[in-house]
Amino acid sequence: MIGKTLGHYQISSQIGKGGMGEVHQAKGQKLGRDVAINVLPDEFAKDVDRVARFQREARILASLNKPNIAAIHGLEESDGRDFLCGCSICAHATTKITIVLDRMEELKQAIPVK
């Protein structure tokens, strides 16, 4: 994905990879803002349950306001690909998006999510 455009974001590098997606460094073409993009993998993009989970997790992440979790700017779709757009503080902080997504199932069992 490096060098490609997703929506209005130009992908510049890969930051990390996890069970629910790949996190990329990107620059928004509209505002010139550096962001982290978490892209749902191709193998999950056509799975209705996985897409619903990705969207549900995006809403949960967007509700969090913690210093060690990068803020989520939006849940977007481009050319049939769902992706999260979040704050890009540094590679260490943006990688936490992938970590949180990978652990969301454990959190759901500890805290009921509706």
PyMOL commands that place a pseudoatom at each C-alpha (Angstrom):
pseudoatom trace, name=CA, resn=MET, resi=1, chain=A, elem=C, hetatm=0, pos=[0.000, 0.000, 0.000]
pseudoatom trace, name=CA, resn=ILE, resi=2, chain=A, elem=C, hetatm=0, pos=[2.987, 2.320, 0.345]
pseudoatom trace, name=CA, resn=GLY, resi=3, chain=A, elem=C, hetatm=0, pos=[2.720, 5.140, -2.191]
pseudoatom trace, name=CA, resn=LYS, resi=4, chain=A, elem=C, hetatm=0, pos=[-0.988, 4.508, -2.808]
pseudoatom trace, name=CA, resn=THR, resi=5, chain=A, elem=C, hetatm=0, pos=[-3.880, 6.800, -1.965]
pseudoatom trace, name=CA, resn=LEU, resi=6, chain=A, elem=C, hetatm=0, pos=[-6.739, 5.599, 0.221]
pseudoatom trace, name=CA, resn=GLY, resi=7, chain=A, elem=C, hetatm=0, pos=[-9.588, 8.102, 0.189]
pseudoatom trace, name=CA, resn=HIS, resi=8, chain=A, elem=C, hetatm=0, pos=[-7.757, 11.397, 0.425]
pseudoatom trace, name=CA, resn=TYR, resi=9, chain=A, elem=C, hetatm=0, pos=[-4.837, 9.921, 2.410]
pseudoatom trace, name=CA, resn=GLN, resi=10, chain=A, elem=C, hetatm=0, pos=[-1.427, 9.281, 0.826]
pseudoatom trace, name=CA, resn=ILE, resi=11, chain=A, elem=C, hetatm=0, pos=[0.162, 6.183, 2.423]
pseudoatom trace, name=CA, resn=SER, resi=12, chain=A, elem=C, hetatm=0, pos=[3.857, 6.683, 3.197]
pseudoatom trace, name=CA, resn=SER, resi=13, chain=A, elem=C, hetatm=0, pos=[4.895, 3.687, 5.329]
pseudoatom trace, name=CA, resn=GLN, resi=14, chain=A, elem=C, hetatm=0, pos=[3.712, 0.698, 7.322]
pseudoatom trace, name=CA, resn=ILE, resi=15, chain=A, elem=C, hetatm=0, pos=[3.849, 1.096, 11.095]
pseudoatom trace, name=CA, resn=GLY, resi=16, chain=A, elem=C, hetatm=0, pos=[2.531, -2.273, 12.234]
pseudoatom trace, name=CA, resn=LYS, resi=17, chain=A, elem=C, hetatm=0, pos=[0.384, -5.298, 11.494]
pseudoatom trace, name=CA, resn=GLY, resi=18, chain=A, elem=C, hetatm=0, pos=[-2.013, -7.301, 13.655]
pseudoatom trace, name=CA, resn=GLY, resi=19, chain=A, elem=C, hetatm=0, pos=[-4.909, -9.705, 13.566]
pseudoatom trace, name=CA, resn=MET, resi=20, chain=A, elem=C, hetatm=0, pos=[-7.504, -7.091, 12.573]
pseudoatom trace, name=CA, resn=GLY, resi=21, chain=A, elem=C, hetatm=0, pos=[-5.470, -4.891, 10.284]
pseudoatom trace, name=CA, resn=GLU, resi=22, chain=A, elem=C, hetatm=0, pos=[-2.375, -3.100, 9.114]
pseudoatom trace, name=CA, resn=VAL, resi=23, chain=A, elem=C, hetatm=0, pos=[-1.448, 0.335, 10.436]
pseudoatom trace, name=CA, resn=HIS, resi=24, chain=A, elem=C, hetatm=0, pos=[0.102, 2.786, 7.982]
pseudoatom trace, name=CA, resn=GLN, resi=25, chain=A, elem=C, hetatm=0, pos=[1.528, 6.279, 8.270]
pseudoatom trace, name=CA, resn=ALA, resi=26, chain=A, elem=C, hetatm=0, pos=[-0.271, 8.633, 5.885]
pseudoatom trace, name=CA, resn=LYS, resi=27, chain=A, elem=C, hetatm=0, pos=[-0.866, 12.300, 5.115]
pseudoatom trace, name=CA, resn=GLY, resi=28, chain=A, elem=C, hetatm=0, pos=[-4.325, 13.725, 4.604]
pseudoatom trace, name=CA, resn=GLN, resi=29, chain=A, elem=C, hetatm=0, pos=[-4.463, 15.602, 1.300]
pseudoatom trace, name=CA, resn=LYS, resi=30, chain=A, elem=C, hetatm=0, pos=[-7.239, 17.957, 2.448]
pseudoatom trace, name=CA, resn=LEU, resi=31, chain=A, elem=C, hetatm=0, pos=[-5.686, 19.269, 5.676]
pseudoatom trace, name=CA, resn=GLY, resi=32, chain=A, elem=C, hetatm=0, pos=[-2.074, 18.142, 5.285]
pseudoatom trace, name=CA, resn=ARG, resi=33, chain=A, elem=C, hetatm=0, pos=[-2.356, 16.299, 8.610]
pseudoatom trace, name=CA, resn=ASP, resi=34, chain=A, elem=C, hetatm=0, pos=[-0.185, 13.260, 9.415]
pseudoatom trace, name=CA, resn=VAL, resi=35, chain=A, elem=C, hetatm=0, pos=[-2.417, 10.360, 10.426]
pseudoatom trace, name=CA, resn=ALA, resi=36, chain=A, elem=C, hetatm=0, pos=[-2.341, 6.660, 11.158]
pseudoatom trace, name=CA, resn=ILE, resi=37, chain=A, elem=C, hetatm=0, pos=[-4.539, 4.512, 8.919]
pseudoatom trace, name=CA, resn=ASN, resi=38, chain=A, elem=C, hetatm=0, pos=[-5.688, 1.068, 10.108]
pseudoatom trace, name=CA, resn=VAL, resi=39, chain=A, elem=C, hetatm=0, pos=[-6.876, -0.931, 7.094]
pseudoatom trace, name=CA, resn=LEU, resi=40, chain=A, elem=C, hetatm=0, pos=[-9.076, -4.005, 7.363]
pseudoatom trace, name=CA, resn=PRO, resi=41, chain=A, elem=C, hetatm=0, pos=[-7.186, -6.863, 5.615]
pseudoatom trace, name=CA, resn=ASP, resi=42, chain=A, elem=C, hetatm=0, pos=[-8.461, -8.101, 2.234]
pseudoatom trace, name=CA, resn=GLU, resi=43, chain=A, elem=C, hetatm=0, pos=[-9.343, -11.513, 3.663]
pseudoatom trace, name=CA, resn=PHE, resi=44, chain=A, elem=C, hetatm=0, pos=[-11.775, -9.865, 6.122]
pseudoatom trace, name=CA, resn=ALA, resi=45, chain=A, elem=C, hetatm=0, pos=[-13.141, -7.119, 3.846]
pseudoatom trace, name=CA, resn=LYS, resi=46, chain=A, elem=C, hetatm=0, pos=[-15.890, -9.337, 2.402]
pseudoatom trace, name=CA, resn=ASP, resi=47, chain=A, elem=C, hetatm=0, pos=[-16.774, -11.034, 5.695]
pseudoatom trace, name=CA, resn=VAL, resi=48, chain=A, elem=C, hetatm=0, pos=[-19.906, -9.282, 7.006]
pseudoatom trace, name=CA, resn=ASP, resi=49, chain=A, elem=C, hetatm=0, pos=[-19.202, -10.324, 10.609]
pseudoatom trace, name=CA, resn=ARG, resi=50, chain=A, elem=C, hetatm=0, pos=[-15.588, -9.088, 10.504]
pseudoatom trace, name=CA, resn=VAL, resi=51, chain=A, elem=C, hetatm=0, pos=[-16.620, -5.764, 8.973]
pseudoatom trace, name=CA, resn=ALA, resi=52, chain=A, elem=C, hetatm=0, pos=[-19.301, -5.334, 11.658]
pseudoatom trace, name=CA, resn=ARG, resi=53, chain=A, elem=C, hetatm=0, pos=[-16.706, -6.123, 14.346]
pseudoatom trace, name=CA, resn=PHE, resi=54, chain=A, elem=C, hetatm=0, pos=[-14.236, -3.651, 12.824]
pseudoatom trace, name=CA, resn=GLN, resi=55, chain=A, elem=C, hetatm=0, pos=[-16.928, -0.946, 12.804]
pseudoatom trace, name=CA, resn=ARG, resi=56, chain=A, elem=C, hetatm=0, pos=[-18.000, -1.749, 16.368]
pseudoatom trace, name=CA, resn=GLU, resi=57, chain=A, elem=C, hetatm=0, pos=[-14.401, -1.609, 17.576]
pseudoatom trace, name=CA, resn=ALA, resi=58, chain=A, elem=C, hetatm=0, pos=[-13.907, 1.707, 15.784]
pseudoatom trace, name=CA, resn=ARG, resi=59, chain=A, elem=C, hetatm=0, pos=[-16.834, 3.192, 17.729]
pseudoatom trace, name=CA, resn=ILE, resi=60, chain=A, elem=C, hetatm=0, pos=[-15.403, 1.864, 20.991]
pseudoatom trace, name=CA, resn=LEU, resi=61, chain=A, elem=C, hetatm=0, pos=[-11.937, 3.232, 20.228]
pseudoatom trace, name=CA, resn=ALA, resi=62, chain=A, elem=C, hetatm=0, pos=[-13.413, 6.603, 19.246]
pseudoatom trace, name=CA, resn=SER, resi=63, chain=A, elem=C, hetatm=0, pos=[-15.096, 6.819, 22.663]
pseudoatom trace, name=CA, resn=LEU, resi=64, chain=A, elem=C, hetatm=0, pos=[-11.780, 6.420, 24.513]
pseudoatom trace, name=CA, resn=ASN, resi=65, chain=A, elem=C, hetatm=0, pos=[-9.875, 9.474, 25.684]
pseudoatom trace, name=CA, resn=LYS, resi=66, chain=A, elem=C, hetatm=0, pos=[-6.657, 8.131, 27.185]
pseudoatom trace, name=CA, resn=PRO, resi=67, chain=A, elem=C, hetatm=0, pos=[-3.129, 9.519, 26.848]
pseudoatom trace, name=CA, resn=ASN, resi=68, chain=A, elem=C, hetatm=0, pos=[-1.625, 6.196, 25.686]
pseudoatom trace, name=CA, resn=ILE, resi=69, chain=A, elem=C, hetatm=0, pos=[-4.237, 5.443, 23.012]
pseudoatom trace, name=CA, resn=ALA, resi=70, chain=A, elem=C, hetatm=0, pos=[-4.170, 7.446, 19.789]
pseudoatom trace, name=CA, resn=ALA, resi=71, chain=A, elem=C, hetatm=0, pos=[-7.389, 9.348, 19.063]
pseudoatom trace, name=CA, resn=ILE, resi=72, chain=A, elem=C, hetatm=0, pos=[-9.613, 8.066, 16.253]
pseudoatom trace, name=CA, resn=HIS, resi=73, chain=A, elem=C, hetatm=0, pos=[-10.667, 10.730, 13.727]
pseudoatom trace, name=CA, resn=GLY, resi=74, chain=A, elem=C, hetatm=0, pos=[-13.028, 8.575, 11.733]
pseudoatom trace, name=CA, resn=LEU, resi=75, chain=A, elem=C, hetatm=0, pos=[-14.162, 5.294, 10.272]
pseudoatom trace, name=CA, resn=GLU, resi=76, chain=A, elem=C, hetatm=0, pos=[-13.996, 5.587, 6.500]
pseudoatom trace, name=CA, resn=GLU, resi=77, chain=A, elem=C, hetatm=0, pos=[-14.388, 3.559, 3.337]
pseudoatom trace, name=CA, resn=SER, resi=78, chain=A, elem=C, hetatm=0, pos=[-12.674, 3.925, -0.013]
pseudoatom trace, name=CA, resn=ASP, resi=79, chain=A, elem=C, hetatm=0, pos=[-13.016, 1.602, -3.010]
pseudoatom trace, name=CA, resn=GLY, resi=80, chain=A, elem=C, hetatm=0, pos=[-14.745, -0.992, -0.840]
pseudoatom trace, name=CA, resn=ARG, resi=81, chain=A, elem=C, hetatm=0, pos=[-12.046, -0.953, 1.879]
pseudoatom trace, name=CA, resn=ASP, resi=82, chain=A, elem=C, hetatm=0, pos=[-12.926, -0.033, 5.452]
pseudoatom trace, name=CA, resn=PHE, resi=83, chain=A, elem=C, hetatm=0, pos=[-10.295, 1.827, 7.436]
pseudoatom trace, name=CA, resn=LEU, resi=84, chain=A, elem=C, hetatm=0, pos=[-9.788, 3.828, 10.612]
pseudoatom trace, name=CA, resn=CYS, resi=85, chain=A, elem=C, hetatm=0, pos=[-8.115, 7.199, 10.518]
pseudoatom trace, name=CA, resn=GLY, resi=86, chain=A, elem=C, hetatm=0, pos=[-6.402, 8.203, 13.730]
pseudoatom trace, name=CA, resn=CYS, resi=87, chain=A, elem=C, hetatm=0, pos=[-3.960, 10.522, 15.373]
pseudoatom trace, name=CA, resn=SER, resi=88, chain=A, elem=C, hetatm=0, pos=[-0.350, 9.900, 14.413]
pseudoatom trace, name=CA, resn=ILE, resi=89, chain=A, elem=C, hetatm=0, pos=[1.717, 10.993, 17.398]
pseudoatom trace, name=CA, resn=CYS, resi=90, chain=A, elem=C, hetatm=0, pos=[4.595, 8.613, 16.692]
pseudoatom trace, name=CA, resn=ALA, resi=91, chain=A, elem=C, hetatm=0, pos=[5.085, 5.026, 15.575]
pseudoatom trace, name=CA, resn=HIS, resi=92, chain=A, elem=C, hetatm=0, pos=[4.941, 3.776, 19.179]
pseudoatom trace, name=CA, resn=ALA, resi=93, chain=A, elem=C, hetatm=0, pos=[1.601, 5.450, 19.909]
pseudoatom trace, name=CA, resn=THR, resi=94, chain=A, elem=C, hetatm=0, pos=[-0.063, 4.540, 16.618]
pseudoatom trace, name=CA, resn=THR, resi=95, chain=A, elem=C, hetatm=0, pos=[0.931, 0.902, 16.994]
pseudoatom trace, name=CA, resn=LYS, resi=96, chain=A, elem=C, hetatm=0, pos=[-1.315, 0.892, 20.075]
pseudoatom trace, name=CA, resn=ILE, resi=97, chain=A, elem=C, hetatm=0, pos=[-4.301, 1.007, 17.702]
pseudoatom trace, name=CA, resn=THR, resi=98, chain=A, elem=C, hetatm=0, pos=[-3.388, -2.451, 16.456]
pseudoatom trace, name=CA, resn=ILE, resi=99, chain=A, elem=C, hetatm=0, pos=[-2.742, -3.702, 19.984]
pseudoatom trace, name=CA, resn=VAL, resi=100, chain=A, elem=C, hetatm=0, pos=[-6.131, -2.454, 21.200]
pseudoatom trace, name=CA, resn=LEU, resi=101, chain=A, elem=C, hetatm=0, pos=[-7.919, -3.987, 18.196]
pseudoatom trace, name=CA, resn=ASP, resi=102, chain=A, elem=C, hetatm=0, pos=[-6.214, -7.325, 18.793]
pseudoatom trace, name=CA, resn=ARG, resi=103, chain=A, elem=C, hetatm=0, pos=[-7.299, -7.343, 22.438]
pseudoatom trace, name=CA, resn=MET, resi=104, chain=A, elem=C, hetatm=0, pos=[-10.849, -6.054, 21.912]
pseudoatom trace, name=CA, resn=GLU, resi=105, chain=A, elem=C, hetatm=0, pos=[-12.406, -9.527, 22.197]
pseudoatom trace, name=CA, resn=GLU, resi=106, chain=A, elem=C, hetatm=0, pos=[-10.807, -9.958, 25.634]
pseudoatom trace, name=CA, resn=LEU, resi=107, chain=A, elem=C, hetatm=0, pos=[-12.107, -6.547, 26.697]
pseudoatom trace, name=CA, resn=LYS, resi=108, chain=A, elem=C, hetatm=0, pos=[-15.617, -7.340, 25.472]
pseudoatom trace, name=CA, resn=GLN, resi=109, chain=A, elem=C, hetatm=0, pos=[-15.745, -10.373, 27.739]
pseudoatom trace, name=CA, resn=ALA, resi=110, chain=A, elem=C, hetatm=0, pos=[-14.556, -8.347, 30.741]
pseudoatom trace, name=CA, resn=ILE, resi=111, chain=A, elem=C, hetatm=0, pos=[-16.815, -5.347, 30.020]
pseudoatom trace, name=CA, resn=PRO, resi=112, chain=A, elem=C, hetatm=0, pos=[-20.231, -5.879, 28.419]
pseudoatom trace, name=CA, resn=VAL, resi=113, chain=A, elem=C, hetatm=0, pos=[-20.458, -3.911, 25.142]
pseudoatom trace, name=CA, resn=LYS, resi=114, chain=A, elem=C, hetatm=0, pos=[-23.800, -3.089, 23.602]
for i in range(1, 114): cmd.bond("trace and resi %d" % i, "trace and resi %d" % (i + 1))
show_as sticks, trace
zoom trace
